[in-house]
Amino acid sequence: MKTIEALAPDQASLSAASKLTRQSNWPRLEKNEQLALIWGECQGSGSSPYRVVVDTGDHGYKCTCPSRKFPCKHTLALMWIAATAPASFTAAGSTPEWVNDWLGRRRKTTSQPAAPAPGVAGKSIGEASREEESTVVEDAAAIERREAAQRKRAEDTRSSVSAALDELDQWISDQLRLGLAGFVDNSSDRCRRIAARLVDMKATALAGRIDEIPSRLMGLRNEERPDAAIRELGKLVLLAKAWRSTPDDAELRRLVSTSESREQVLANPEAIQVESVWEVLGEKIETRRDGLVSHSTWLLDLNSAAPQFALLLDYFPASAGRRSNAFTSGDRFDARLVFYPARQPLRALVVERKGDVSSAQWPDFGFDVADPLAAHVAHQDTAPWLTDSPVMLPPGAILLDDRGDAWWQSADDPHGIALPIADAVSPTLLGLDLAATAALWSGSRLHLLAAQSGFGRLDLS
Amino acid sequence: MNEIEQTGLATMRDCWITGGTSFDLAPAAWKDIAAGANPDERERRLLAIAAQALEIALRPAAPKTLKRRPPLPELALPMLPERLRPLLRAALKQAADARSKSRVVAVVASRGFVLHPMDWMPAASDQTSPDVYAPWIDWQAGVDGEKHTSREQLTSQNWDEFYPAARRTALADMRRTAPAVARQLIETRGSTEPAEVRLALIALMHFGLGPDDVPFLKSLSTDRSGKVRELAGRLLARLGQHGQPGDGGPEDPISELAAFIAEGKSGFIRRRTTYTPAKLKSPAQERRRAELFETCNLVDLAARFGVTESDFIGAWQFGADNNVDILVARMVAASGSDAAVTHMADTLVAEGGKPALFVLHLMPRLDSRRQRVLIRVILKDTQYLGALSLAEGVEAGWLDWADLTNGKTLPALRTAVAGNDDAVKRGVDQLLETLGFLATAEAAEKLIGDVVAAGMAPAAPSLALLRLNASLAGP
């Protein structure tokens, strides 16, 4: 049920779905356990029922209704019935054609082993081999043409991105010459202009990052903004230099131009796969200036001796409404994750989710009390262009300064380092001792995700 | 980063803020890295070094004074298990107002658990949550955190060491076990407290109220707070003590109220006295009568008619005017003796039907046995189910499945759930919330099954409290 609530785009969809869970609305409810599929037909207001199919393995779904909300109420209702009344589904040996169509479209890009063409076995060896030969010849030519086109496109992109980075360099030099005071005051316009140029020149990811600089600066106090501007622009210089030295590096290409697809990551032999028990620490949902919503879900590896994190990142248009990737804070599950290749692998995909695990305390991580940001420093050593790092903080507490702003401070070193917290905190949190706190460090602020305390787990994101 | 680099970084930063080249200001080691390139590239290299220096070598400067709140006290009951917190949050989300939320809290407390502080915290002014939360209420109140709640017995000496909620809880307990000691404490220490606190302390006197309290309550007739004087008068009235003797003239409130009541006779053989609301000429008169019912005491009114409290209640003609009946019920609840309250409750419950509903106003004064009887009567009859949500001061989690099946409640619920009337469905939602508060875990589970079978969506938000209730085993 938690998954359904998390998937629902809003409360209205959930309420609408709850009204559709009556059996009378569903003339057809079927399932195929081997394929982890459930499907059904929901009688709506029209003459023909809406067809809904859900993959229970990864919560993929499709409905024929015209709703602009994803998932729609019919999909939620189907999941709901599966969760509360699984006996309502009839086991089906084969899947209907419309379900097959969806499966085909959905998985056509995955690397499936080629199935023998139907009917081949019924032909003579000669006919079959002739056909096969001609197919092979055609395929080889097509492949060569395709690869050539790909190489050409890659070359074009590379030279375009290279030119984009030259423009970026010049733009950074201009900002230094004109003064960072003016940049801070006018960052929105200045960043928007260079971001638009970078998009035109195929440095799309970098453009998105630059577009977010103004909001990152505005989140800080006036006196902190010049330093933050130096950090942001200096990291861009480093990223541009790194890309020029190895433009084919997957991580740098991802940060500058475009990200590889899910299938490419899965097929990449260098992508690290980790099977473990993961806890959902929290999520961060931000609407970006380019109209996309970025949905970050942070996971913690509970079998690792040192804190290891994973980030599930999803983008979708803001106009599509709220979406979720089916995880809620505090969820624990056994799963195999594949990490996007990087110097500090963090972004990941769930390859296989094996089942939920009951909740408990976090493992006892060894903490570096002298510098709670030691992990962040280590990340910066290998990938200095990174902006936010997940950190696990040692025992501490949240305190308030004279302005009422919140700070995290180590319990063992009350006169030592204190880290400012980005958001307002619940007054209750001020009375709790935190045994361990998971947070994101942005270079100037902590964004709290979750903590362990004498009162159990705390959701802080 | 050494001192030279720090100084260099600071001057370069100032230079960049206003605009210009910083190469000449850079530390020597940084210059070496940047040298050999054109001026723009030199500046960019220095910018990259400066960015990394700021990122890893510097830390935010913590203010000199960071204020820490005292640790949140642990409560006497265990925390609700983690796995049940989503259900709890759903029930809290569904609870529309503070009163509904406090019902959720009461259900959880009745099963021996307290809530997670990040899910719910009582307000500093909270006076309705279960006693177990007193340490949190006081923690909320103690912003400066200089005091600590004492777990010792409350005495005159350690009075100041207790926060208000802990003191209130301790005094309430003491009034139940040693009322005289508690009264003495209220008498000696309460007089120095502000009027609002004094009022709350004297309100605690209703626990174990007895004739021994009369002298102290009478002494409050000279209190500087009008509210305290009024409350003391009502407590005295509960003990059968008359308030300020009126002069009997038209300006005397009791006489004025009596004039709004018609005294009559009924019966052919045994003539009985009856009291009914007099027919009034204007809304202004009705408002005045309502005011008088709120300020006058039952014992004085009965005495004005020359009868006992019980005789007055027995002679009152319930049903003639619902609004006035409610006013009478409230007056009895506020100032009637225990005997008068139980007499009225028993009379009305025996009568059944609509008059039984007036007992809802007496609920806070009734023992739990009478409260349960009344709720069962209402459930059995089903005509006024909506009135159940008005009941206050009722215990949580005792209504059995047999109570629900013994009457028309379930069939009525099923019909309403299966129907399409939105107004009726809203009433069902409200009733399910009330039943979620009253039911045992077993009854809650069966009730969910029943309404779902009748067509309600299994995850309907109005089932939230019932689901939480069903998941909580007994204490």
Interface residues (C-beta under 8 A of the other chain):
Chain A: M1 K2 I4 L14 S15 S18 K19 T21 R22 W80 T84 A85 D169 Q170 I172 S173 L176 R177 L178 G179 L180 A181 G182 P226 D227 I230 R231 E232 L233 G234 K235 V237 L238 K241 G330 S358 S359 L373 H376 V377 Q380 D381 P384 A397 L399 L400 D401 D402 W407 Q409 I417 A418 L419 P420 S426 P427 T428 L429 L430 G431 L432 D433 G443 S444 G454 F455 G456 R457 L458 D459
Chain B: R13 W16 I17 T18 G19 G20 T21 S22 D40 E41 E43 R44 R45 L47 A48 I49 A50 A51 Q52 L54 E55 I56 R59 P60 A62 P63 T65 L66 K67 R68 R69 P70 P71 L72 E74 M79 E82 R83 P86 H116 P117 M118 M121 W139 Q140 G455 A457 P458 A459 A460 P461
